[in-house]
Amino acid sequence: MIRLSKYFRPYLRAAVLSVVFVFLQSLANLYLPTLMSDIVDTGIVKGDMPYIYKMGVLMLLVTLVAGGFTVVSNYLASKAANGFGRDLRNEMFSHVETFSLKEFDQVGTSSLITRTTNDIAQIEQVFMMMLKLMTMAPLMCIGGIIMAVYKDAQLSLVFIVALPLLIAGVVVLAKWAIPLFKQIQKKMDRMNLVLREELTGIRVIRSFNRIKHETKRFDTANRDMMQTSIRINQIMAAALPVMMLIMNLSSVAIVWFGGLRIDQGAMQVGDLMAFIQYAMMIMFSVLMGAMMLIMVPRAQVSAVRVNEVLDIQPDIRDAGRTKDYPAPAGDRGVTFKDVTCRYPGAEKPALSDISFTAQPGEMTAIIGGTGAGKSTLLNLIPRFFDVSEGSVKVNGTDVREMRLEDLRSLISYVPQKAVLFSGTVAENIRYGDGSAADVSVREAARAAQADEFISQMPDGYDSVIAQDGKNISGGQKQRLAIARALIRKTDIYLLDDSFSALDYRTGAKLQKELRHMTESAVLIIVAQRISTVLHADRIIVLDEGSVTGIGTHQELMETCPVYREIVSSQGNKEELA
């Protein structure tokens, strides 16, 4: 947790002031038993009512002042701890946003969610407790011992037996509980993973009638976490009575020996009452320390998990250059030169020795069988991955030498799986250009062949899209994703198999509009269907990560066996479409 303390620095003043007010609160609380002792020994025993009233008012004022200190210290501690948590979550989110797909796979989405929420909440809670309990417990313990010894040094010998027993109980409790706290965070990761898979894959689960199987799988993960939690609570439940037994036996001993001291005339009744309160303060302080002893290691586990994420250095590094990338004359477009790309741990490259140039004003199509490397090739342009060998250039500049923000500002991208966000239709389309006017939103939707079905929705462009577009069809999601890309006026448009859910007629209309709206830009389309690439200016045929042919449809029909095989497998009806 020490490494995370830098996020606490902006709130150091509030934290210090919180500690000061906790200190003042503790002093006020330590003063109250002495005032009560004076009321009993001087006021009640002697029947001095004015003194009782006077000291009673003083006790009330001290209590109110202690309450005021408590409110202020809690506010300052909350401000510091919650501010720390907010900043750390922001830092985690910003850092994770820099990850390439490799780092996401390395940690896992469900684990990243747990670390950003639950783990940081654990650390935040412990920081809050440290500002309150870790300051109060030593003060109350040390102050209570001093005041108890001041009241009666001989009676304070009871603590020589009671405190070691309490401390021994705390050590045993920590020894049993801390390993379980370490386990529970990992089990929460597992439960979140299963839950996320079931929620995102609910349609597949239902279509294969696997609801009972998935319910059982979640129940297993949930039960595993429950059993660990029960074990922790069992330890706590067993430890608390033991602690209370030690405290109550200590109180009995104090009353017993205190009564003897009163009989001997060495102690007064009020002093004994004050002594009992100081004894309770001391022992409760030890228990507060025990709670911290248990919570700190749990937070330390969470801190390690958070630091693991913050320590990950993404493979895709920002070049940090300026935004000026002048393209040499005749060098505009996207150029692949001798590109090879390998995934970590893979037996062979996903792409091997790829070379071609996609020119502005032309449609470049990439086609091939499943696993041929089409999406991988497209992902190299916005640097979702980096090449292993060779280079990818945009407007004459290697993408690795460009700032990521500048590179991606030149690109409009439609992923293979259309991703929509919760919000209105207009908000989803405007995601591509936050400043776009309503007329631009409608124009992009019209070009994407989405205007017709949007107009039929209850609220038109103000209709609400559910998370991930669950309330619309796959074809409608694809068209909205394309509209989102088209509203962004850029130099390069990348469409990764974005016509797969469209019928041939709609796809043909969309392609015509697409060519019109991107006439001066680079247009690269990944496709499975021949009808999608039929009229492309350049078709690149991939097979097992290698280029087996480049040319127009007619040229490839004559020179590329792989392309002819794809055409043959899809039949003449697609060419007619």
ABEGO torsion letter per residue (X at the ends): XAAAAAAAAAAAAAAAAAAAAAAAAAAAAAAAAAAAAAAAAAAAAAGBAAAAAAAAAAAAAAAAAAAAAAAAAAAAAAAAAAAAAAAAAAAAAAAAAABBAAAAAAAEAAAAAAAAAAAAAAAAAAAAAAAAAAAAAAAAAAAAAAAAAAABAAAAAAAAAAAAAAAAAAAAAAAAAAAAAAAAAAAAAAAAAAAAAAAAAAAAAAAAGAAAAAAAAAAAAAAAAAAAAAAAAAAAAAAAAAAAAAAAAAAAAAAAAAAAAAAAGABBAAAAAAAAAAAAAAAAAAAAAAAAAAAAAAAAAAAAAAAAAAABBBABBBAGBBABBBBBBGABEBBBBGBBBBBBGBABBABBGBBBBBBBGBBBBBBEBBGAGAAAAAAAAAGABBBABEBBBBGGBBAAABBAAAAAAABBBBBABBBBBBEBAAAAAAAABAABBAAAAAAAAAAAGAAAAAAABAAEAABBBBBGGAABBAAAAAAAAAAAAAABBBABBBBBGAAAABBAAAAAAAAAAAAAAAAABBBBBBBABAAAAAABABBBBBBGGBBABBEBAAAAAAABAAAAAAAAAAEAAAAAX
